[in-house]
Amino acid sequence: MNSLLLQAAALCLPEEKDRTFEIDFHFLTSSEMAEINRKHVGHDGITDVICFNYPEGMAIPGEQISNIDIFICPEAARKAAERPGRTYEGEILLYAVHGLLHAAGENDLEPEERKKMRRMERAVTRKLKRKFKLENLFRKEAEKA
């Protein structure tokens, strides 16, 4: 799974010569995700993915490091996978890509921005699905959810 996430990051994040990205993916229960959503985003209930991209001002002085935390809710992925044409693995990948695109500065609050972001998500996930067999990547996580 690490290789997939590294490839996803390479496709989503800007390539900057002097910048390093430190990315942590956190897989949370529904209740943990609802708490972060309420406390930090100001929304009630669970959500599938939340991304925090910490500003440079919080980084170590003189270092060009972007710290990114992406929180993913496997239970939301399990529920979404019940819809026709969806899979648990595909949903987890989509959430990871969605979070990485937010970390890259993409937004989905306005309709046009949302359309652009959805196109980017499809392009990135399509490339990754050609390279990786998703059904094998998250088997242990799928059994836990």
Residue pairs with C-beta under 8 A, 6 or more apart in sequence:
1 137
1 138
3 132
4 93
4 128
4 132
4 137
5 23
5 25
5 96
7 128
7 131
7 132
8 93
8 96
8 97
8 100
8 124
8 128
9 21
9 23
9 100
11 97
11 124
11 127
11 128
12 97
12 100
12 101
12 103
12 104
12 120
12 124
13 21
13 100
13 103
13 104
14 104
14 105
16 64
18 64
19 64
19 65
19 66
20 63
20 64
20 65
20 66
21 65
21 66
21 68
21 103
22 65
22 66
22 67
22 68
23 68
23 69
23 70
23 100
23 103
24 68
24 69
24 70
25 70
25 72
25 96
25 99
26 69
26 70
26 71
26 72
27 72
27 73
27 74
27 141
28 36
28 71
28 72
28 73
29 73
29 75
30 46
30 73
30 75
30 76
33 46
33 47
33 50
33 71
33 73
33 75
33 76
34 44
34 45
34 46
36 50
36 71
37 43
37 44
37 45
37 46
37 47
37 50
38 44
40 50
40 52
41 47
41 50
46 73
46 75
46 76
47 73
47 76
48 72
48 73
48 76
48 77
48 80
48 91
48 95
48 98
49 70
49 71
49 72
49 73
49 95
49 96
49 98
49 99
50 70
50 71
50 99
51 68
51 69
51 70
51 71
51 98
51 99
51 100
51 102
51 103
52 68
52 69
52 70
52 71
53 66
53 67
53 68
53 102
53 103
54 66
54 67
54 68
54 69
56 64
56 66
58 67
59 65
59 66
59 67
66 103
68 99
68 100
68 103
70 96
70 99
70 100
70 103
71 99
72 92
72 95
72 96
72 99
73 95
74 88
74 92
74 141
74 144
74 145
75 145
76 91
76 95
77 88
77 91
77 92
77 95
77 145
78 88
78 91
78 142
78 145
80 86
80 91
81 87
81 88
81 90
81 91
87 134
87 135
88 138
88 142
88 145
89 134
89 135
89 137
89 138
89 142
90 125
90 129
90 134
92 138
92 141
93 125
93 128
93 129
93 134
94 121
94 125
97 121
97 124
97 125
97 128
98 117
98 121
101 117
101 120
101 121
101 124
102 108
106 113
106 116
106 117
106 120
107 113
107 117
108 114
108 117
108 118
